[in-house]
Amino acid sequence: MSAGQESPALGGKPRMLLTGGGGLVGRNIQAHPGAANWHILAPRSAELDLTDAGAVDAYLARHQPDLVVHAAGRVGGIQANMANPVAFLDENTAIGRNIIMGAHRAGLRQFLNLASTCIYPRAAENPLREEMVLTGTLEPTNEGYAIAKILALRLCEYIRREDEGAQYKTLIPCNLYGAYDKFDPKHSHLLPAIIHKVHQAQKNGETSVEIWGDGTARREFMYAADLADAVLRAAADMASLPDSLNIGLGQDHTINDYYATVAEVIGWDGTFTHDLSKPVGMKQKLCDTARQQDWGWQAPTSLRDGIAQTYRHYLESGYA
């Protein structure tokens, strides 16, 4: 059932089960104007433990959603991935397997899986094309998370292979940032960590901020509300979506560029130093957006506008 079809028991709105509803992606999906077209079920972990296959099966049997959007998982930056590789592999594997196979066993016909560009080989030629998955060695700093995400993607593909009518498909977003992000450096990704570091430097009167590595590694960061826009576009017409699709900007910036843009938005005029002993991950991770362009979608928010809106959220949410 698509967003245009009726579900009489719910006032004409189809039902979406959104996993990870309390996270960055899930909260941005629920805040998007297009969410009003759906009756969204977004259980927190206390209501639905996705690592418990029996609990997942029971929840799906009880609620029978028309579409599952799978955005849940244990997430974190380089520090968190390196410190907890067992949990990142084990928990994300269990979560992905349970929700995908649970939906399949329940006879659900529409499933939108969210992956990550970390599933691409570390030495893959940029821009990263969807067919490059499993063509080389993964980046060691987040290998466990990547393996779990590849498993989920392949499960969806195999279900489609056995049953063409099952719309089990995967979006592969580039790096994200935005409202509802985590800003604690122990748990955050790059851009929210930069916002926190530079704000604290300004607040404390510090004249320099340290960057891990030489700052020349390139990354593609998309405003999370833009991913929500793509998710809801896909949810409304799953049949038009390719089996796997990069969602990104098709352009990237250096780590140094991101620090400079954040400093400009915040109004901090200090200098940056570089710790060359720290890990930096892949040198570049840029999505090929040819399929996305054929699908007819592009991200509407500029980097500076996205950072400004995220910084406003950071201040209003009390992180500062």
Beta strands, then each sheet from edge to edge (+ up, - down):
strand 1: 15-19
strand 2: 39-41
strand 3: 67-70
strand 4: 110-114
strand 5: 167-173
strand 6: 175-177
strand 7: 208-212
strand 8: 218-219
strand 9: 221-223
strand 10: 244-247
strand 11: 253-254
strand 12: 271-275
strand 13: 284-285
sheet 1: 2+ 1+ 3+ 4+ 5+ 10+
sheet 2: 6+ 9+
sheet 3: 7+ 12+
sheet 4: 11+ 8- 13-
end
